[in-house]
Amino acid sequence: MFNPAQLKKFQSVHTPFYYYDTKLLQETLKAAEKGAKKHDIELHYALKANSNKNILKLIKNAGFGADCVSGNEVKRASECGFKTDKIVFAGVGKSDEDIRFAIKKNIFCFNCESIEEIKVINEIAKAENKKASIALRINPNVNAHTHHYITTGLEENKFGINTWELENALATIQKCKQIKLIGIHFHIGSQITDLVVFKTLCLKVNELLKWFSDRNVFIENINLGGGLGVDYLHPDKKPVPDFEQYFSQFRKFLKVDPGQKLHLEPGRAIVAQCGSLISKVLFVKKGMKTTFVILDAGMTELIRPALYQSYHTIENLTGAKRKEHGKYDITGPVCESSDRFRKDVELPETKRGDIIAIRTAGAYAESMSLDYNLRNRAKAYLAEDL
């Protein structure tokens, strides 16, 4: 992926830093928009994957709406030019201040995750003399077959309204005069690579659409969330996800009536492969059973491996032509034993000062970064910035 000219630039920049291949991002956006247009799908980019302002402006320019899960994400989307009538606001714990801000912005929809939330939005909308559009986020009890930390559609998860609560939810909406029900919303998990899961979701949604229809409730907007996974093992093999196959699953198995609109919320699938975390080797430390490569990047720049044991391809860019190879534990400098990117990574002989690339870091790296140990936040660069 990286050529000698890029490597030379990397060596002149203070590490660690996030690097974004904007050409690949643009290719990904075009593929997603092309597929969405073909299948008549409205796309809302999930800001939680990456909320870098420069990245967001490129995504906005591609015609995407925004999927937000906090008040500050709603603000960021608005600041970066996303049309407010294409912003959806989900999240199991919206504060009164966040709700009030979003109501004043006239966003497209709140994805409501509890009956109590419906009542609170109604009260705040009344105080603002406005009417708020909502969708019910329903927990379909569908197993996404992904890591349990990023599964969100089971009854044991905190997200969404359970199906057995729907009668009560409808009764509550009927009493709330400042609320307008415009849709239903689902999100069952992240990094889903088995597309059969989406078929299962569609079949469940079909049952729920009939449930609403039987009660003379027309569901105008059907939002099936995101979750499409990417290939962390082989980032260069197919860097642009197969959006056509993904979108066709919904059109094949979801029963959409005239006047109904399908919405999806891709995040990781849009930005993951375009980003890399670039780091430098501080020390190579031989232990009793392993050799540690200690980088200047750690869990503060990429927490996913420490949080839920995720895999990232790791490359030694400066040592690529060395003949000798070895196995290393790739760790960071943070004062935690969990600050480790991978064990037993085979790399060319690795030395102090080598430049290391941790791939597929465009999603949930910069957006989840922190300053634990009072570490400085890593800078981010688009390809054209270097």
Beta strands, then each sheet from edge to edge (+ up, - down):
strand 1: 17-20
strand 2: 41-46
strand 3: 65-68
strand 4: 87-89
strand 5: 109-112
strand 6: 132-139
strand 7: 161-162
strand 8: 179-185
strand 9: 221-223
strand 10: 261-264
strand 11: 275-286
strand 12: 291-295
strand 13: 314-316
strand 14: 325-331
strand 15: 340-348
strand 16: 355-358
strand 17: 379-382
sheet 1: 13+ 16- 11+ 1- 17-
sheet 2: 7+ 6+ 5+ 4+ 3+ 2+ 10+ 9+ 8+
sheet 3: 13+ 16- 11+ 12- 14- 15+
end
